[in-house]
Amino acid sequence: MVELRRIDFSYPRCRKTLKGVGCSFETGKLTGILGPNGSGKTTLIKIAASILRQDSGEVIIDGEDASALGLARTSQLVSYVPQKIGFFPDLTVTEAVVTGRKPYMRWAPSRADKKRVAEIISLLDLQDIKDKNINEISGGEFQKTLIAQALVKEPRIILFDEPLNNLDIKNQIKIMSVIKEITAGMRLASAIVIHDINMAARYCDRFVFMKDGEVANSGDSGCIDADTIASVFGVRARIERFDGRPAVLF
């Protein structure tokens, strides 16, 4: 579990990006982080991943202050999947996934490292492309490769920054299904920055709505209501139910 307590953060020479933010990402549940552009969503998960250091406040990982854990231990506990990542052009999918074991490796992958990589490649159904060049695979396959790279660290927490960007609807559903399954099956505390409210409503268990660097609302699917949508995004909406989940009609 990750808890963010009273988080303040400002980039140099910029107005305050996060203002007293408090929220949590629970074990075994997927938390959707939603809000307009510039509301602080990516900054929030980068602080949760210890990529950025907050100006004030606390990040608590499994009951321990992240600042006391140290970067080496934090990098083992937390995986961060960014919007974009560059690989060397001659890497295969397997070699790209192996790089995720870096927090455990010394000079070269051990037998245990290779075994774990093979297990994760199998788990995410990447066997058919494992020997392909990373630049020769589809967008959906690339996102699954990034997830595999994050999972081989055997993290307790995994944070996704807009993994659905530039994917068609079929691949969006595939990626969200994978994230949902691994979160529950591997007992991960997962959070995802996502723009599609209905995709979030379908797959996420918890929600954090952000506006102007603050948490506007948070909780289970009950917090997806017309007032929150109007306040956060400035648009009118009607909330219906589909398959027991909210569906937002704009």
C-alpha distance (Angstrom), angle and dihedral (degrees) to the residues before:
residue distance angle dihedral
M1 . . .
V2 3.78 . .
E3 3.79 123.3 .
L4 3.78 123.6 -171.0
R5 3.77 112.5 -162.6
R6 3.82 124.9 -165.5
I7 3.81 93.4 -30.0
D8 3.81 117.2 -169.0
F9 3.80 121.3 -178.8
S10 3.80 137.7 167.3
Y11 3.80 130.4 179.5
P12 3.83 114.9 -133.8
R13 3.80 112.9 -74.6
C14 3.81 91.2 -0.6
R15 3.78 134.4 109.9
K16 3.79 116.8 -97.4
T17 3.81 110.1 -68.5
L18 3.81 98.8 -168.5
K19 3.80 123.0 29.8
G20 3.79 117.8 -165.4
V21 3.80 93.8 -39.6
G22 3.78 117.7 -175.1
C23 3.81 126.3 178.9
S24 3.79 141.1 125.0
F25 3.80 139.3 -136.3
E26 3.79 110.9 -144.9
T27 3.80 127.7 -144.6
G28 3.80 113.2 -100.1
K29 3.80 92.9 14.2
L30 3.79 134.5 99.1
T31 3.81 115.0 -135.1
G32 3.79 119.0 -158.4
I33 3.81 116.2 -148.3
L34 3.79 110.8 -156.1
G35 3.77 137.3 174.3
P36 3.81 143.2 111.0
N37 3.78 123.0 -63.9
G38 3.79 111.8 -72.5
S39 3.80 95.2 22.9
G40 3.83 93.0 120.4
K41 3.82 101.3 -102.1
T42 3.81 98.2 133.7
T43 3.80 92.0 40.3
L44 3.80 89.0 54.1
I45 3.80 96.0 55.3
K46 3.80 92.1 41.8
I47 3.79 87.8 57.7
A48 3.82 89.9 46.9
A49 3.82 87.6 52.9
S50 3.85 92.6 47.7
I51 3.81 90.4 -118.7
L52 3.80 87.9 119.9
R53 3.79 124.9 31.4
Q54 3.78 117.3 -134.4
D55 3.81 120.5 -124.8
S56 3.80 89.8 -132.3
G57 3.77 138.9 -9.3
E58 3.79 132.1 57.1
V59 3.80 138.6 -81.3
I60 3.80 110.3 -155.1
I61 3.81 119.1 -165.4
D62 3.79 115.5 -168.7
G63 3.80 89.8 -24.8
E64 3.82 96.3 -47.5
D65 3.79 129.0 105.3
A66 3.82 106.9 -108.7
S67 3.80 91.4 -141.0
A68 3.83 89.6 61.1
L69 3.81 94.0 48.7
G70 3.80 94.7 65.3
L71 3.80 127.7 -135.4
A72 3.81 95.3 -84.7
R73 3.80 94.0 56.8
T74 3.80 93.2 38.8
S75 3.81 90.6 53.4
Q76 3.81 88.7 56.8
L77 3.80 94.3 47.8
V78 3.81 98.7 42.5
S79 3.80 130.2 50.2
Y80 3.79 120.5 -167.3
V81 3.81 121.2 -162.1
P82 3.83 108.2 -162.3
Q83 3.79 129.0 -155.0
K84 3.78 90.9 -108.7
I85 3.78 134.4 15.3
G86 3.78 132.2 177.2
F87 3.80 124.2 -139.8
F88 3.77 129.2 -172.4
P89 3.82 103.6 -89.3
D90 3.82 94.9 -123.5
L91 3.83 96.0 56.2
T92 3.78 120.4 115.0
V93 3.78 121.8 -139.2
T94 3.82 90.0 -102.2
E95 3.81 92.3 50.1
A96 3.81 90.3 49.1
V97 3.81 90.7 52.1
V98 3.82 91.1 47.9
T99 3.82 89.6 61.1
G100 3.79 87.3 68.4
R101 3.82 89.0 69.6
K102 3.82 90.7 63.6
P103 3.85 94.6 111.1
Y104 3.83 87.9 62.4
M105 3.80 102.5 34.2
R106 3.78 128.6 90.6
W107 3.80 111.3 -173.8
A108 3.78 105.3 -26.3
P109 3.83 137.1 3.8
S110 3.79 112.7 -78.0
R111 3.79 124.8 -140.5
A112 3.81 88.2 -96.8
D113 3.82 90.8 51.6
K114 3.81 91.8 51.3
K115 3.80 91.4 46.9
R116 3.80 92.1 52.7
V117 3.81 91.9 47.2
A118 3.81 90.4 52.2
E119 3.80 90.9 49.4
I120 3.80 93.5 51.5
I121 3.81 93.2 45.0
S122 3.81 87.6 53.7
L123 3.80 92.7 45.5
L124 3.81 91.9 54.9
D125 3.83 94.6 41.5
L126 3.79 94.2 -116.9
Q127 3.83 96.1 134.8
D128 3.81 94.0 106.8
I129 3.81 92.9 56.1
K130 3.82 101.1 31.1
D131 3.82 92.4 110.4
K132 3.80 95.9 42.7
N133 3.79 122.2 109.0
I134 3.80 110.9 -99.5
N135 3.82 89.9 -122.5
E136 3.80 92.7 55.5
I137 3.80 99.2 62.1
S138 3.80 131.7 89.6
G139 3.78 126.2 -100.6
G140 3.79 92.3 -103.8
E141 3.80 91.8 48.9
F142 3.80 89.8 48.6
Q143 3.81 91.5 53.8
K144 3.81 90.8 49.1
T145 3.81 88.0 50.6
L146 3.82 89.8 53.7
I147 3.81 89.9 50.2
A148 3.81 90.1 49.1
Q149 3.81 90.2 50.0
A150 3.82 88.9 52.4
L151 3.81 94.1 46.6
V152 3.81 98.0 51.4
K153 3.80 87.9 70.8
E154 3.82 86.5 67.1
P155 3.81 90.8 -131.4
R156 3.78 127.4 -176.1
I157 3.80 91.5 -147.4
I158 3.79 129.4 40.4
L159 3.81 123.6 -173.3
F160 3.81 123.9 -165.8
D161 3.80 124.8 -161.2
E162 3.81 108.9 -156.5
P163 3.84 97.7 -44.0
L164 3.82 92.0 172.8
N165 3.80 95.8 64.8
N166 3.82 113.2 128.1
L167 3.82 93.5 3.3
D168 3.81 124.3 125.9
I169 3.79 118.5 -121.5
K170 3.82 94.6 -96.8
N171 3.80 92.1 54.2
Q172 3.82 91.3 43.2
I173 3.80 88.8 57.3
K174 3.82 91.2 46.2
I175 3.80 93.2 50.9
M176 3.81 94.3 45.2
S177 3.81 90.0 48.2
V178 3.81 90.8 51.8
I179 3.81 92.5 47.7
K180 3.81 91.6 48.0
E181 3.83 92.7 48.1
I182 3.80 96.8 47.6
T183 3.81 91.5 45.3
A184 3.79 92.4 56.4
G185 3.81 97.9 32.0
M186 3.81 96.8 47.2
R187 3.82 95.1 35.1
L188 3.79 94.1 -121.0
A189 3.78 128.2 164.9
S190 3.81 99.3 -129.4
A191 3.78 133.4 -177.9
I192 3.78 128.9 -177.8
V193 3.79 131.2 -166.1
I194 3.79 103.3 -141.0
H195 3.81 136.6 166.5
D196 3.80 100.2 -163.6
I197 3.81 104.6 87.1
N198 3.80 93.7 -168.6
M199 3.80 93.0 50.1
A200 3.80 88.3 50.2
A201 3.81 91.5 47.3
R202 3.80 90.7 51.7
Y203 3.82 97.9 49.4
C204 3.80 110.3 19.3
D205 3.80 125.8 87.0
R206 3.80 98.3 -162.4
F207 3.80 133.4 26.4
V208 3.80 137.8 -151.6
F209 3.81 115.9 -168.2
M210 3.80 114.2 -161.9
K211 3.78 132.0 -165.3
D212 3.81 129.1 172.4
G213 3.81 93.0 -11.5
E214 3.80 95.6 -51.0
V215 3.81 136.2 97.1
A216 3.80 106.0 -104.8
N217 3.80 95.2 -177.7
S218 3.80 138.6 -16.1
G219 3.76 140.4 178.3
D220 3.80 139.3 81.1
S221 3.82 124.9 -29.4
G222 3.80 89.7 -66.8
C223 3.81 89.2 78.3
I224 3.81 90.1 65.4
D225 3.79 97.5 93.3
A226 3.78 138.3 137.9
D227 3.81 93.5 -102.5
T228 3.82 92.8 54.0
I229 3.82 92.4 46.6
A230 3.81 90.8 49.7
S231 3.80 94.1 45.8
V232 3.82 97.0 45.0
F233 3.81 102.5 35.2
G234 3.82 102.7 21.2
V235 3.81 94.1 -126.6
R236 3.78 133.4 114.9
A237 3.80 117.6 -116.1
R238 3.78 142.7 170.4
I239 3.80 120.5 -142.2
E240 3.82 118.2 -141.1
R241 3.80 129.8 172.7
F242 3.79 124.1 -115.0
D243 3.80 123.1 176.0
G244 3.78 88.1 -14.0
R245 3.80 92.6 -56.4
P246 3.82 129.6 103.3
A247 3.78 118.5 -100.7
V248 3.80 119.2 -162.8
L249 3.81 117.5 -141.2
F250 3.80 113.4 -167.2
